[in-house]
């Protein structure tokens, strides 16, 4: 039986080894495990009630003495780093994670070289692990996951990207070891089993779910180095962890389930997540944390996905105004309010939130600048000042483009191309904000709100009439016409007009040889055709369309995004086919 120590050493992660061995010289008096868990639970209560300072004041002073205080301290530092992207906060989070690894390592099961050799031929006696050692192993896995995620933003080099990937592998192996301990240890005399079990469910569940959503070609590569993912196993673990109401990590399962169903599934799939489960979870959590910023936000997201735009606006505004300690969290609300306003075709309201993101957020000024310019382009009564603002914003788009692991972010590359197109087309773009709505998958909401869908459809139809009436066809006439027909077809699909939708989408495919630059339009149109077949129950035709889009087209804008959506659609077809057989 290979242990987690052997797995860690096999990864050659010297920086993690040094971090784990870097034990503070001034080791304080140890804290009883039960006391540490109780204080951690209190800190969780404070945290989700927006009492962030109170939560931090419980965790930080004893971070050198207790694995749970160390984990809590680094979680708070990590979240602040992710929200702000400030270098000082990233350094602070990195230091907190190093300390946490050291504290966890101090309490993990120690094994000599002779013991490791023995374990290769003899089954490990997991009953020899103390209760504290098991908790330390799980806290170590959780800290490795945070450290891996932070590595991706600490610097932008390829080596940093590779190190992050290795850390995720080490974390995955560590969670698997925790699962083995859970399944093979005698727990009758242990009062804290549910805390361990909820954490194992969260880690194993999240990894299985994350890996199962990756395109099949990536999964095959990951399986070679020991990764594997099963969606059913992932969901079963997370739901089991959520039902463990006394487990300290139950709240992590809650957050993972809400994030998956309300955000990940929305962006990467043509289907909804389990909105009924989210309704149940949020009813419980809002009863416990009625002013909690996270659950107010997720409630807004749930109403948005149900097509209740006014309700969504109300909940997002409550989340925004519920706290001012982490003002960066406001930016998430601004992002959502921006798109709610776009769906309502309230362009000036959307521009207001887009402007706040440009001015205040550090996440991606390239995307934010393009989005604001795209929204102002939709104004019916643009002033001279509006036109100047558009020009200035689009000139700034390339300036802030980021590179991570030597590569540009796909949506930033898309924004730069569109900014260039604006100037090439005599200071004009074709329905750029509606194009973004389609690419961010917000057309899905049209199915829940016909009035909204119809209003958007009328704008698209009017623009089609405008470009068809042009006497002099421009260089990008085919690109613009294909884009409008793609938007019209996608809109009609959501409005449940499949024959009309198919007619538009087939014209898009016929234009592929005439398209100069927007080559992404054709594969996206083919996937829409596949979805029409899927919704009609013709799974064979749908799979042919998805294979066509995946295999015949390459090197176009936002290609990976489409491959994720193809993968989730193919997975849904396989699940339906399997269930029909049984």
N, C-alpha and C positions, 0 to 999 in steps of 0.2 A: 504494500500500500504506500503510494507516494504521498508525502506530507507537504503542507504548504511551504515549509522551509526549503525543501528541495525544489519545489516549483519556482519559488522566488529566486533562488540562486541560479537556476537554469536560465533565467531570463537575462542574466548579466546586467541587472539594473543597479550599477554601483552607487548612483546617487541616492536611490531608495535605501540601500544597505547602510550608507553613511548616515542618512537621516535617522534611520531606525536605531543606529548605535549611538547617535549624538544625544546621550542622556544628560539632562541638566545636572550640573554639579551640586546645586542646592536642592536636592530631592526633599520635598516636604513630607510631613507625616501622612501616611496612607489613610485613605477614606474607605470606610466600610462600603461594600458593593451595594447593599440595599439602600444605604443613605444616599449614595451617588445617584442611583436610579430615581429615587424619590425627588431629589433636587433637579435632576434632568427633566422629570415630568412637570415639575413646577415651572421650569424655564420654558418648556413647550407651551404651557398654558399662557404664560406671559407673552411669548412670541406671537402666537396666533390671535392674541387680543391686542396686537399692535403695541405692546409694552416692550419694545425692543431693548431699551436701556436696562430695564429691570431684568430681562432674560440674560443679557450680557453680563450684568453684575453678579449673577449667580454662577455663571460658567467661568468667566475669565480668571478670577482670583485663585481658583483651585485647579486650573488647567494642567499644572505640573504634577498634581497629586492623584488625579483620578482619570481613568480612561473616558468616562462619560462626560466629565467636565471638559476634557481635552477635545473630544469630538464636538461637543456643543460650541465650544469657543471657535474651532476652525470652521464649522458650518456658518456661523454668523459672519466671520471674516470673508469666507468664500462668497457668500451671497452679496456682500457689499462690493467685493471686487467685480463680480459679474454684472451688477447693476450700474456701477460707475465707470468701469474700464479705466480708472485712474491708476497710474503706475504705483503710487504710494500704497493704495489699497491692495493691489496685486502682490506687492512685496510683503505686506502685512499678512495676507492670506497664506502666502508661501511659507512664511516663518511659522505661522500657527499650525500649518499642516506638518511641517518638519517636527515641531514639538509633539504633536499628537502621535506621529509615527513612533517617536522615541518612547513616549509614555506607554503606548500599546505594546511595543516590543519588550518593554521592561516586565510586562505581565504575561506575555505569551509563553506557551510551552517551550522550554529549552530542550534541545536534543544535541547530543555529541555526534561526532562522525561515526563512532561505533554503533550508536543507536540508529542512525540513518541507514547504515548498511544492513542492520538487522531488520528494519522496517521493509526493506526491499523484498525480503523472503518470508516475513512473518507478519501476520495481521496486527495492526496497531491496536493497543488497548486504550480505547478512548475513555474508559472509566477512570483511567489514571489522570485525566485532565481535571483540574479543579474547576469549580464554577467560574471563578475569576478568569482563568486561562481561556475558557470557551468564550466569554464575553470579550476578552481582549482580542481574540482571533477575529470575531465579527467586527469589532470597532476598527481593527486594522484594515479589513477588507473595505469598509465604508470610507476610510480615510484615503486609501489608495485610489478609489474611484474619484473622489474630489480632487486629489492631486493630479490624476491623469487629465481631468477636464481643465484644470488650471494651466497645465503645461501647454495646451493648445493656444493660450492667449498670453503666456508669459513673454514669448518672443515669436517671431515670424519665420524662423529658419526651418529647413527641412528636417534637421536633426531633432529639433524640438517636436515636430510633428511625429517623427518615428518614436521618440521617447514616450510621447503620450500614448501611442498605440501599444507599446510594450507594457506600459503601466496598466492599461485597460486589460491586457491579457493576464497580467499578474493578479489584478483584482478579480477577474473572472475565475481564475484558478483558486484564489483564496475563498471566494464564495462557495465554490464546489466543495472545498475542504470543510467549510462550515456545515454544509448540507450533510456530508458524510458523518461528521461528528454528531449532528442532531439525530441522524437515523441510527447510529450505532452506540450511543452512550445511554447508560441507565439514568433516567431522570426522576425516579420516584422520590428521591430525597431533595430535589432541586425546586425551589420556589420561583425561580426566575426563568423557567423554560419558555413561557409564552413570549418573553422579551426577545429571547434568542430566535424562537420560531418565527415571529413576525418579521425579524430582520432578515432571516434566510429567505422567507417568502418574498420579501421586497427585492432582495438582490437577485435571486434566481429568476423571479418573475420578470423583473425589468430587463435583464440581459436577454432572456428568451424572447421577450416581446420585441426588443430593439433589433436583435439579429434577424428575427423572422420577417421583419419589414424591409430588409435590404434586398435589392435586386438579386436574382438567382446567381448571376455570374460572380457577384461579390461574396455571396454565401459560400460558394464552392471554394473560393480562395481561403476564406476564414476557416472552413472545416479542415483544411490542410494543416493549419497551425493550432487546431484544437478547439475552435469556437463552433458552437452549434446552437440553433434556436428553433423553438417550437412555439407557435402562437398560443395553442391550447394550453400547454404547460405554463406559459407565461401568465396568461389570464387566470388560470386556476390558482396559481400561487399568489398573485396579487389580490384576488378576491378573497382567498383564505386569510391572507394577512389583514385585509380590511375588516373581516369579521372578528378578528382577535382584538376586541375592544379594550382589553387590559394591557395589550402589548405596547411597549414604549415606541415601537416603530410602526404601529398601525397608521399613524398620521402620514408617514412616508408612503405607505401603500395607497392611502386616500389621495395624496397629491399626485402620485404617479398615474393612478387611474383617471383622475380628472384631466391631467395633462394629455394623456393618450387619447381619450375619447373626445375631448373638446378642442384640442389643438393639433396633435399629430395626425389623427385620422382625418381631420378637416383639410389639412394642407396636402397630405400625401395620398388621399384616397378619394374615389368618386362616391363613396358611401358615407353615411353618418356613423359616428361611434354609438355606443350604448347610451342614448340620452336619458332613458328611463332610469338607468343605474345612477347617472349623474344627478338626476332630480332627487333621488333617494339620499345620496351622499350629502348633497348640499343642504337638504332639509335638516339633516342631523347636525351638520357642522355649523350652519348658521344659527341653529338653536343654542349651540355651545359658544360660538364666537360671532355674535350679531353684528359687530363692527369690524370684524377681521378683514384686513385688506385683501388677502388671498382669496377668501371664499366669496366676498362681494364681487371680485373680479371674475371668478369662475361662474358665478350666477349670471353676470352680464353676458359672458360668453355663451352660456346655455340658452339664454333668451335670444341672443343674436342668431344662433344656429337654428332656432325654432322659427325664425322670421319675425319675431316680436321686436321690431326695431326701437320703438319708444320705450318699452320695458328695458331693453338692453342699455339704452342711453341712461336711463335712471340708475341702474345698478353700477354701470361703469363710473358715473359721476359720484356715487356714494363711495366706491372704492378709492377713487382719486382723492376725495376730501376727507377720507377716514383717518389719514395720518400724514404728517409732514416730516417725520424723522428720515425716511428714505424717499427723498423727493424724486430720485431716479425711477422709482416704481410708478410715478405719475406718467412716465413716458409710455409704459405699457398701455395705460388707459387712453392716452392721447392717440396711440396707434389704432386701438380698437374704435374709438370715437370717430377717428378719421374715416374708417371704412364703413361704419354705420352711416355716417353722413353721405358718403359716396353712394351707398345703396339706396339712400333716400333721395339721391340726386340733388342734395343740398351742397353745392360745390363751394360756396363761400364759407360755410361752416366747416367743411372738410379742409379747406385751405388754412383756416385758423389753427387747427390742430397740427396740420402738416408744418406750418410755420413754427409752432412751439417745438416740434421735434428737430427741425433744422437748427434752431437757436440753442436748444438746451441739451440735446442728447449727443453722446460720443459714439454710439454704436456704428452708424454708417451714414455719414453726411452725404456720400454719393447717392445712396438710395433716397434719403430724405429730401435732398435738393431736387432730384428728378421728380419724385412724387409730387412735391408742391408745384413745380412747374407744370406737370401734367394736369393737375387739378385746375390750376388757373387757366390753362388752355381750354377748359370746358365752359368757362364763363360765357354767357351769351352777350354780355355788355362790357367787354374788356375795355378798360381805359388805357390811355398812353402809359400811365404808371404801371398798370398790370403787364403790359407788353415789355416794358423795361425790366420789370421784376423777373419775368420768364427768361429773358436773355441772360441776365446776371446769374440766375440760378443754374441755367444749363451750361454756362461758361465755367461754373464752379464744379460741375459734376465730375470731370476727369481729375481734378486736383486732389480729391480726397480718396481716390480709389486705393483699396488696401490689397496687400498680398499676404496670404497665409500659406506657409510651406512652399513659397515660390509661385503660388497660383492666385489669380484674382477670384473674387467671389462671383459666382454666375450672375446673380441679379445686378451686381455692380457693373459687370461687363455689358449686360443688356442695357442698363441705364446710360452708359457711356455711348453705346452705339446709337441709341435713340436721340441723345443730345446732339450728336453729330448730324443725324438725319434732319433734325429740326432746322438746322442752318442750311443744309443742302436743299431742303424743300421750301426755300424762301420763307423761313420763320413760320413753319406750320407742322403739325403732327395730326394724324387721324385718330380721333377719340382716344387719346393716350391713357386717360384715367380708367376708361372702361376696359381697355386692353389689360391694364394692371389688375383690375378686378377679376378678369378672367384668369390671368396667370396665378393670382393668389387663391384661386378656387372659390371666390365669393359668388360665382354664378350658382353654386349649389343652393344658396339661400333662396334663389328665385323660386325653387320648387315649393317653398313654404309660404310664399307671398306673391300671388299672381299679379296683384296691382303693381308691385315694384318691378316685376319682370316685364310687364307690358309697357311700363313707362320707359324702361331701358331699351326695349325692343323698338319703340317708336323713334328714339334718338338714333339708333343704328340704321334703321330703314331710311330716315331722312338723309343721313350722311351718304348712304349708298346712292340715293337719287342725285345728290349733289355731285359726286364724282362721276357718275354716269353721264351727267349733263355737260361735262367739260368738253370743250371743242378740241383743245390741245392736250393730248395725253402726255403726262410727265414721265420722267425716267422710272419713277417708282409707282406708276399707275397700277401695275399688276400686283405689286406688294400690298398696296393700300386696299385694292378691291378684294384681294384674297383675305386680308385681315378682317375687313368688314363682313365678308360672307362667313368666315369662321366664327366671329362674334354672334352673327345672326343665327347661324346653325346651332351654336352652343346654347344660345338663349331659347330657341325654339324647342330644343331637347328638354330643357328644364320646364318649359311651358306645356310639355306633353303633346307636342305636334311633330311626331317622328318623321312623317313623310316629307313635310316641308323642310325639316332640319336636314334630312338626308340629301335632299335636292341641293341645298346650299353647300353642304360639305363636299359633295362630289364635284361641284364646280371648283372648289378650292383645290382639290387634288389635280384637276385637269389643268390648273394654272401653274403647276410646279416648274415647268421649263421657262416660264416667263418671269418668275420671281427673281429679282436681282439680289436681294440681301436678306429678307426676312424668311430664311429657309426653315425656321422652326414651325411656321404656320402649317405646312403640309403634314408632318408627323402628328402634330397636335390635332389636326382635322381627322386624320385616320383613326386616332384613338377615340375621338368623339363618335365616329362611325361605329367603331367597335362597341362603345357603350350603348349605342342605339340597339345593336344586335343583342347585347347582354340583357338589356331591359325588356327586349321582346322574347327572351328565353332561347334565342338561337346562339348557344354557347360556342358551337363549332365555328360559326361565322365570326363571332367576337374574337376568339383566339387567333384566327387567321389574320384579322386586322391588327391585333396587338403584336403578333409576330412580325408582320409587315413593317409596322412602325419601329419596332425594336431592331430589326436586322438590316433593313434597307437604307436607313437614314442615320447619319452620324455627323458630329462636329457642328451642331446647330445650337442656338441659344437655349439655355435652360434644359439641356438634354437629360441630365440626371434627375431633375424634378419629374419629367415625364416618365422616366424609367421606373421611379418609385410608384407612380400612379398605375402604370401598366402591371407592375408586380402585385400590388394590392388587388387589382381587378382580376388578375389570373388566379390569385389565391382564393378570392371569393367564388370564382367559377368552379375551382377544384372542390371547395367545401360544399357547394350546392350539388355538384355531380356526385360526390361521395354520399351525401345525405339522401339523394334520390335513389341510389343503389340500395341503401339499407332500408 
